[in-house]
Amino acid sequence: MKYLLKSLLAAALAAGSVASQAAIVPVDGSNFVASQGQITFSEYSIGTLNPVYAASQYGAAAGAPTVSFGSFFVGQSTGTAATCPTGVALGGCIVGAPSGGSLLLDLDNGLGAITAQDTNHTQSPVLSGSPFLNGSIAMLFSTDQTAVSFDGGFFNAIGTTRVSAYDREGTLLGSILNTATGIQTLYIGDNAGKIAGLLVSLVAPEVAGFTIDGMRFGTIAPPETSSSTTSSSTTSSTSSSTSSSSGSGATNPPNETPEPTSLALVGLALLGLGAARRRRRA
């Protein structure tokens, strides 16, 4: 039994360790702390293919990443009717994994990401894949990032568009899907700060396709704990510790010494029994 318990404990610790290593985490907009600078794609003329942004071009401070855009990474390709879900635009459906041990944009595929006007996007100009609205978009960062956000859409359905994050070696860190229709601000984060690039692609039919805009980099703030919750927890802890100390400070086990009220009741009962006996003798 002892060895079985040790094995179960080891398995539980291993599972906990694997869970703690999960890289990509859901990022709520309120927990995204944006750094200086924002890529709006108005910095280049309409029709620019595969733009490259130095930090100074999008108003970021020194040390912010240079960002390069394309369609997908080396080792990947657009899918076919046989490899993509039915109804998905093939230009936006990407198959395969980055290869070569280093994340690199494939700029020789004849496609590309293009600055364009999108009448369904209020912040136009935007960036679109090829073909327009129905192509994938890949982005490569010169330095690893903790969190990235951008506006995507216009989405006609939920769960049609996937954002995949890769580390510098091309290993998939994780992915998220759009969870709303229309224009949605998408946030993707990695507590380990290893996001080297993102791929935005279609995984289900999307009538309107998508473009992206308003890209920002940042960090992830821990969720805030309300004062009422903290106060409640403190009160609960105090009550618990008080109760615990009272119990540990008692010199007698529970019920060993009768309470005063109990003693009084016992005395009255004995007096009653004595009176009853006297009546019988009389």
Long-range contacts (C-beta under 8 A, 24 or more apart in sequence): 22-174, 23-165, 23-167, 23-173, 23-174, 23-190, 23-191, 23-192, 23-194, 24-165, 24-173, 24-174, 24-175, 24-176, 24-188, 24-189, 24-190, 25-189, 25-190, 25-191, 25-220, 26-176, 27-147, 27-149, 27-187, 27-188, 27-189, 27-220, 28-187, 28-223, 29-149, 29-185, 29-187, 31-220, 31-221, 31-222, 31-223, 32-147, 32-149, 32-187, 32-189, 32-218, 32-220, 32-221, 33-147, 33-218, 33-219, 33-220, 33-221, 34-149, 34-216, 34-217, 34-218, 35-60, 35-61, 35-64, 35-216, 35-217, 35-218, 35-219, 36-60, 36-61, 36-64, 37-61, 37-64, 37-216, 37-217, 38-214, 38-215, 38-216, 39-67, 39-150, 39-214, 39-215, 39-216, 40-123, 40-125, 40-213, 40-214, 41-115, 41-125, 41-126, 41-127, 41-213, 42-125, 44-115, 45-115, 46-115, 46-116, 46-117, 46-125, 47-114, 47-115, 47-116, 48-114, 48-115, 49-112, 49-113, 49-114, 50-105, 50-107, 50-112, 50-113, 51-113, 51-115, 51-127, 60-217, 63-143, 64-217, 65-141, 65-142, 65-143, 65-145, 65-217, 66-141, 66-142, 67-139, 67-140, 67-141, 67-142, 67-215, 68-105, 68-139, 68-140, 68-142, 69-105, 69-113, 69-127, 69-137, 69-138, 69-139, 69-140, 70-105, 70-106, 70-107, 70-112, 70-113, 70-137, 70-138, 70-139, 70-140, 71-106, 71-109, 71-111, 71-112, 71-113, 71-129, 71-130, 71-135, 71-136, 71-137, 71-138, 72-105, 72-106, 72-109, 72-136, 72-138, 72-199, 72-201, 73-98, 73-103, 73-104, 73-105, 73-106, 73-138, 73-140, 73-166, 73-170, 73-197, 73-199, 74-98, 74-99, 74-100, 74-104, 74-105, 74-106, 75-99, 75-100, 75-106, 75-170, 76-106, 76-199, 77-109, 78-109, 78-111, 78-136, 85-203, 85-204, 85-205, 86-205, 87-204, 87-205, 88-202, 88-203, 88-204, 88-205, 88-206, 89-131, 89-134, 89-135, 89-202, 89-206, 89-209, 91-129, 91-130, 91-131, 91-134, 91-135, 91-136, 92-129, 92-134, 92-135, 92-136, 92-201, 92-202, 92-206, 92-209, 92-210, 93-136, 93-201, 93-202, 93-203, 94-136, 94-199, 94-201, 97-170, 97-172, 98-166, 98-170, 99-170, 100-170, 101-169, 101-170, 102-168, 102-169, 102-170, 103-140, 103-166, 103-167, 103-168, 103-169, 103-170, 103-196, 103-197, 104-140, 105-138, 105-140, 105-197, 111-135, 113-137, 113-138, 116-211, 118-154, 118-211, 120-153, 120-154, 120-208, 121-151, 121-153, 121-154, 121-183, 121-211, 121-213, 122-183, 123-151, 123-213, 123-214, 124-213, 125-213, 126-211, 126-212, 126-213, 127-211, 127-212, 127-213, 128-209, 128-211, 129-200, 132-209, 133-208, 133-209, 133-210, 133-211, 134-202, 134-209, 136-199, 136-200, 136-201, 136-202, 137-199, 137-200, 137-212, 138-197, 138-198, 138-199, 138-200, 139-197, 139-198, 139-199, 139-215, 140-196, 140-197, 141-195, 141-196, 141-197, 141-217, 144-168, 144-193, 144-194, 144-195, 144-196, 145-190, 145-193, 145-195, 145-196, 145-217, 146-189, 146-190, 146-191, 146-193, 146-195, 146-218, 146-219, 146-220, 147-187, 147-188, 147-189, 147-190, 147-195, 147-217, 147-218, 147-219, 147-220, 148-187, 148-188, 148-189, 148-195, 148-198, 148-215, 148-216, 148-217, 148-218, 149-185, 149-186, 149-187, 149-188, 149-214, 149-215, 149-216, 149-218, 150-185, 150-186, 150-212, 150-213, 150-214, 150-215, 150-216, 151-183, 151-184, 151-185, 151-186, 151-212, 151-213, 151-214, 152-178, 152-183, 152-184, 152-185, 152-186, 152-200, 152-210, 152-211, 152-212, 153-178, 153-181, 153-182, 153-183, 153-184, 153-208, 153-210, 153-211, 154-182, 154-183, 154-208, 154-210, 155-180, 155-181, 155-182, 155-183, 155-184, 155-206, 155-208, 155-210, 156-181, 156-206, 156-207, 156-208, 157-181, 157-204, 157-205, 157-206, 157-207, 159-203, 159-204, 160-202, 160-203, 160-204, 160-205, 160-206, 161-200, 161-201, 161-202, 161-203, 161-206, 161-210, 162-200, 162-201, 162-202, 162-203, 163-188, 163-198, 163-199, 163-200, 164-198, 164-199, 164-201, 165-190, 165-195, 165-197, 165-198, 166-195, 166-196, 166-197, 166-198, 166-199, 167-194, 167-195, 167-196, 168-194, 168-196, 177-203, 185-214, 189-220, 191-220
